[in-house]
Structures are given as structure tokens and as C-alpha cells.
Amino acid sequence: MIENSKPLPVADGPMGLEILKELVRDRSLLTAMEQMHTHIGNIFQITMPVFQPVVVSGPEFNRQVLVTDRDKYRWRGKDDPVIRLLRHGVLVEDGETHDQLRSSMEPALRRTPTAEHIPAMIDYTDQVLAQWPADGQVDMLIEMRKVALLILMGTLFGTDFTPDLDRLWDPILKAIQYISPGPWILWPNMPRPGYKAAQRELDEYLYDLIQQRREEGGPEDDLLGRLVHAPDMDDDLIRDQLLTMLIAGHDTSTAMLSWTLYLLGAHPEALAQSQAEVDTICGLDRPTAETVARLPFLDQVIKESLRLYPPIHVGNRFAGENTELQGYAIPDETRVMVSMYLSHRDEAQWEEPAAFCPHRFERGEHQKQAPLSYIPFGGGPRNCIGATFAQIEGRVVLARILQQFSLELVPGQKIKAHMGATLEPRPGVKMSVRQRS
């Protein structure tokens, strides 16, 4: 640690008490973090019993944690619920183990193989849309979770998830709840009813899927095929990667699609422009890799949605040694939380940061921000392994919805950003849908 390093700022005194009251009243760690950021700045420490992470945001801190000093931090905590659930998934492994897992998985998620999945993405989207009323209401949080699950399982795991969707819906939600911020932060040993049963159901499904692929064969270049054929990859390790992708992969897409539809509904002019662009470029034809690449405004809308409501809203690291951040002392084993959410709403980097403005992502405009001001998929060598897949999926699904339905946000809803495993719109996003002729 650097001599003469500065002590970490904390929220104490009357200000700390007010923030604590907000935390208790709203039961929202996100609200508390926003207040601390406003009053303290881009680095502060939360001081709660047994939970005292350092929260950082802004390009300088992001660069130091994610890029220049990344080897001083670990992804794997000692006893977080995410470790108990994902075990040795690529998301929570470090060093050479992570690199080997990533090299086995990443080829299945690159641009070319993802583009080849576009017809399947459309088919699964159409399957969900076929259940919508011709003129009625749907909850986009639920509907986009269906779409995201069907697409992920169908394209990356090579299986139609339709027969198992209802049966595994609650176990999946239970697993997401298990790894979401909650009372366990203060009481790590508190009972978690229903979790073990949910994990058993998910494990049984995934182990059966692995055995079926080993026995019956199948594509060798989808994600499951690459894992089954990877050297030194046993069924337990494959299960860990599949569950990582099942939980983290679909939940991030669910949040991205839900928030984007909410923002379009809340800004009818942007919705009209997006729909007109899709009509002009795609017409009545199924979207293709070529046409979805020519939807610049829809792409800007998605990027702005990811700025305002990044699904992965915080990245957890653990100091592997005594170190420092921009001159502040970081003791060994300290949890460091890189806040994408706060970085994306930093007034020093973004004009009117709370405003929805897709045009800030027009060509040349985004370059006005400092590098690593915008990190919806993380940054550095360990950025999100599914970033390309998610962005293509987002354009395809949204284009297909806009082709087939007129949308309107149901008025009077009180939608809040819920800090779960992902940043989720709660209690949901209800929209009036009307089939286009």
C-alpha cells in the first residue's frame, strides 16, 4: 500500500444517518449508493455490519480496477451466494482457470455464429408474440424473460426449452433471487427457503442435457457442443458454465429488453421513430443480419437504455493485496464494487445524465465522453463474454416486436429500478399491445 494514502470517504454524521433512513425506508441499496455518490463523490465506503464494500465509479476508477490494476483484484469471493450457485462458472473464476474456460466458450458467442442464430431468434420471438392478444395488455418483464430463455436455450444449448419453460420458471426465479442483494448481506447465514430444491431441479435438467448431448451427439460448435468436446471438461464443470449462462445470460437480456420497451413507451416520439425505421428497412420481411445492422436509431435507443439502466449495474471485485485506488487505501480482501449505474449518470461525463436521449450515441457524439465512462458490458480483458450476442439479440427481438405490434405504456405505473441480480424494472412493464394489420 502506498505510504500516506488517503482514508476512504464514508457517509457519517447527520448525512450518514439520513442515508441510512433512506436505505431502511426504501430497502434499496441502489438509492443509498446514489445518495452517497451525490454527497461524497466517485469513491466511498459503505459502513454496515459485516458489509463494508468500497464503491467506485467514473472513468479514472473504472480504468484502474478493470484495466491497469486488474491483476490486483479477484472475481471470486469467499462465501458469496453466487459462488455457491455457480461454483466454478466462468463468471466467478480467476487467472488461468478463467482464461481456459473463456477460450472454450467465447467462439460460440462471436458475431458470425451469433448472426447465424438470427432466424432462430425470430422464431422464438414469434412463438411468444403469437400468445399476445390482438388488442390487450402484457407485462414486458415477463414476456421478455420468456423470449430470452427460449433464445438462449435454443441457440446456445441446442434445445427447445418450450416444454420445460413453465416447470423451471419458478426455480430459475428462485436462483436469481438467491444471488440478488438482500438481507443475507447483513445476515450471511440466514435461512433461504426453497433455494436447495430449486437448484436440484435446475441441476437435474442441466445434467440430463449434458448426458443427452454426449450420448446422442449434436452440433459441435454451439456452446454446449464446445463444452462437451473441450479437453479436461467433466460434467460438473460443464454444468457450472451452463448454469452461469442460463442465469446471467438470460437475465441480462430480459432486463435490457424490458427497460428498452419501457423507455420507448415513456417516449412516444422515440417509439414512432424506431417503428418507422424498422418499417423502412425491414418492411414485412423477417429481419436479417444485414437489415438489423442498418437500424441506427434503434441501436441508439438500446445503447441509451443500457446507459440509464445497465443490466449488470455493479461489478464485484475483491482486493488480492493491500493496494490503493487514486491514492485511497484499499486493504487486502476488501470488496470493491465498480458501479456501472453511477458511472453512466455522472454529471462530469454526461450532459443531463438522467434524461433519455438516444441521439447522444449518434456517430461521433459518444466520443465526447472519456474512455470507460460507458461500461454496460464491463471493460478490459474480462468484459462480458456475451456482449455481442446480447446486442444482436436486442435489435432482432425489438425489430420483430415493432413489425407486428403497436405499443403504448399503460399509464399510472410506478416502475422502479430494482437492484437484483440484474437491474430490473419492478413490479413490471405493462404495455397495451395492438396487432398491426
Secondary structure, DSSP 8 states (H G I E B T S, - for coil): --TT-B---B--HHHHHHHHHHHHHH--HHHHHHHHHHHT-SEEE--BTTB--EEE-SHHHHHIIIIITGGGEES--SS-HHHHHHTT-GGG--HHHHHHHHHHHGGGGSHHHHHHTHHHHHHHHHHHHTTS-SEEEEEHHHHHHHHHHHHHHHHHS-S--HHHHHHHHHHHHHHHHHHSSSGGGT-TT---TTHHHHHHHHHHHHHHHHHHHHHH---SSSHHHHHHTSTT--HHHHHHHHHHIIIIIHHHHHHHHHHHHHHHHH-HHHHHHHHHHHHHHHTTS---HHHHTT-HHHHHHHHHHHHHS-SS-EEEEEESSSEEETTEEE-TT-EEEEEHHHHHT-TTTSSSTTS--GGGGSTTTGGGS-TTS--TT--GGGS-TTHHHHHHHHHHHHHHHHHHEEEEE-TT---EEEESSSEEEES--EEEEEE--
